[in-house]
Amino acid sequence: MSETAYPRDFLAADFAANSLESIEAAYQQLLDRDISTREALEQWSRAWSALDSCVAEASASRDG
């Protein structure tokens, strides 16, 4: 099975969800964003989802 790398819009390509500090900083960036417009909220939602996926993937690779 080959791995496919998807481009990251919110997270840096070298972001690693390997420490609480890096994960917390990324979520804090999202919490600090202005989401007063529909477009901003949609971008925020996509970024939050991307971060959640990255954290879940890192967790699964540690567990498995």
N, C-alpha and C positions, 0 to 999 in steps of 0.2 A: 504494500500500500504506500503510495507516494504522498508526501506532505505538500500542501499548497499553502503558500504564504499570501495572506491577504493584506493589502495596504492599510495602514492605520491612519485615520484622520485625526484622532484626538491624542492618542498615545504616541510617544516617540518610538521609532522602530526598535530602539535598543532598550525600551522599558522592560523591566523584569519584575514580576510580582513575587519577589523572593524575600521581601522584608515588610514588616508591618509599617515601617516608616515610609517606604515608597508607595505602598498601597494607600495609606492614609493621606499622603500628600496629593495623590491623584484624585481621590474622592473630594478632598477639600477644595481643590481647584474647581471641581464641578459645583460644589455647594456655593462657591463664591461667584459663580456666573450670574449674569443678568438674564432672566428668562421672561422678560416682560412682553415679548412679541411671540406670535405663533412660530415664526421661523426660528427664533432663538430657542424656544422650548423644544421644537423638533430636533434641532442640532444637539441640544443638551441630552435629550432622550437617547439619541443614537450614540452619543459619547458615553453615557452611563451604561448602556447595553454593551458597548465594546469593552469598557473597563470590567464589567461583571464577567464577561466571557473570558477575558484574559486572566482574571483572578481564578475563575473556576477551572480553566485549563491548567494553570500552574498547580492548583490544588490536586487535580486529578492525576497529574504526572508525578507528584510526590507520593500520592497514595497508592499508585498502581505499580 
